[in-house]
């Protein structure tokens, strides 16, 4: 049926306005909210992937699906602000969700229902944060919505069946690569096929087999990557804290590093605790590509109370999430090193008692003193 110019105006003008409303509400003050602990981990994984492609399954090593980190790694090459790069992926995923909801409503009922569905999506506060934060939830929702749409195409015979099953397999595979919660989508799709008696059609089981085969093939690298560290999960759980003050701490260290590099000609060593999340990992996100900074994960602390190793050389890793490459470096490299104190039960008083050469160099006060961001500096001459 040929669509008239008036009908196009009735549909596409309101839809365009909704799209603009969505982008305005999501992009206004996109990076105003401080980076959250979970965002810090996801974005840092993406930074590792962008710089070290061989670590493309770094998120899987931490017990998470990797697709969001891959997309954020691409986005990092576009946006200079890493927080904006991560959140833009979620914004675009939300735009895909909005479009998918409109199309489902239009196909199932009419264009007015589709517009209402898209409008409701744009203004629901819970969805707003899914579309705003640099987390995989919004991306998963987008793939779920589009998978539902193509399942409806199959059930209602509105698309060529063989092609529709292949597209559905790609969408389901991408959803599973985004988050394991995508498994909850599979029974819903099965219910749709059951209601429309799709399973009784000729060739259905062969086509569904092709669909499942695509899902398995897309997720095969993740399934084969069996490396998973309980310590990673433990560090992740214990690293939860507010992102307030993280950017300010990164700005302080950037100034310190610039002055140190100008004076000595070498990067400033910044000691990182093995706690995923804020404050340390959020700061890492902002300084990851800063040539004046050399990050040193202190994987020996607090098991060993000494922050500076006693030997002439120590083992150095690039990131708290990477077990290789490991380099041997001179311990004198850690002279004047700065240490980002983690969110931990290990008290600062005990830390200073065991490491008397460290002095407080900077603090971001919070209402709860124990949650303040504190940076200590090593003074080897004291």
Helices and strands as residue ranges (DSSP letters): H 5-8, I 9-13, H 14-27, H 37-51, G 53-55, H 58-61, H 67-75, H 82-108, H 111-123, H 125-130, H 137-156, H 161-178, G 180-182, H 183-195, G 198-200, H 204-224, H 230-238, H 246-264, E 268-272, H 280-287, E 293-297, E 313-316, E 327-330, G 331-334, E 338-340, H 348-354, E 358-364, G 369-371, E 373-378
